[in-house]
Amino acid sequence: MVTADELAQIQERMAEAGITNAGAYMRKMALNGYILHVDLAPVRELVSLQRRCANNLNQVAIHANTFGVYPEEIAGLQRDYEKLWGQVSDVLMELSVLVEK
């Protein structure tokens, strides 16, 4: 059995790790001794940007096949891809810092 203070500490560490299932937390700690919690919010943003860029590219391809290509459409795609690659670079830098620790 655990004391009330120990239970509170366990629950606090579970919350920090983003785990809500006590059994899963205990198994992970018993087998590995630590839990690595990774914030995937930047990756979700990258996926969203990729979807938008792919959608834009598809729309431009359809439009180009039908009516021809307009320079402002290409410029918009270039801005989206620059933003996407900026985000990729940021995430890679964050991951490289985590790996070095």
N, C-alpha and C positions, 0 to 999 in steps of 0.2 A: 504494500500500500504506500501511497505517497501522501505527504502532508499537504495542507491547503496552500502553503507557500510554494512547495515544489510543483504542485499542479498549476499554480498561476505562472510560474516560470516556464513550465513546459508549454502551456497555452500561448504565452508570449512569444516563445521561440517558434512555435508552429505558425503563428501569425506572421512573424518576420520572414519565414520561409515560404509563405503563401500556401501552406498545407492546412486543410480543414479536417482531414481524416486522421484521428489519433493513431489508429492501427498502422496506417501507411507511414506516419511519421516515426513511430517506434521501430518498425521494421527497417526503415532507411537508416536510422541512427544506430541500430544494433548491427547492421551489416557493414555500414561505411563509416560511421562515427561522425559524419558531417553531411550537410545538405548544401548544395550550391543553388542559390536562387538567382535566376537570370531574368532581368526585366526585358521582355520582348516587344515593348511598345515601339521602339525605333524600327524593328523588323516589320511590325504591322503597318507602320507608315510607309515603309519601302514597298511592301506588297500593294498597298493602295495606290501609290504613285505608279507602279508598274502597270497595274490594271488600267489606270487612266491613260497612260502613255500608249498602251496597246490599243485601247479603244480609239484614241485619237488617230493613231496610225491607220487603223482599219477604216475609219471614216474618211481620212484623206485618200487612201487607196481607192475606195469606192468612188469618191468625188473625182479623183484624177482620171479614173477609167471612164467616167461619165462626161465630165465637163472640162477636164484639164486641171492643172495645179496652180494655186494662187500663192504668191510669196508670203502673205501674212499667215497662211496655214503652216507653211514650213517654219516660219519664225516661231510660231506658237509651239510647235513640236520641239524645236531646238531649246526653247526655254524650259519646257517640261523635262526634257532629257538632262539638261544642265542641273536642274533641281534634284532629279533622281540621283545622278551621279554624285552630287554634293552630299546627299543623305547616305549613299553607299559608303562614301569616304568617311563620314562621321561615324557610322556604325563600325566599320572596320578598325578605326582608331580606338574606339571604346573597347572592342573585343581584344585588340592587341594589348591594351593596358591590363585587361583581366587575365590574359594568358601569362603576362610577365610577372604577376603577383605570386 
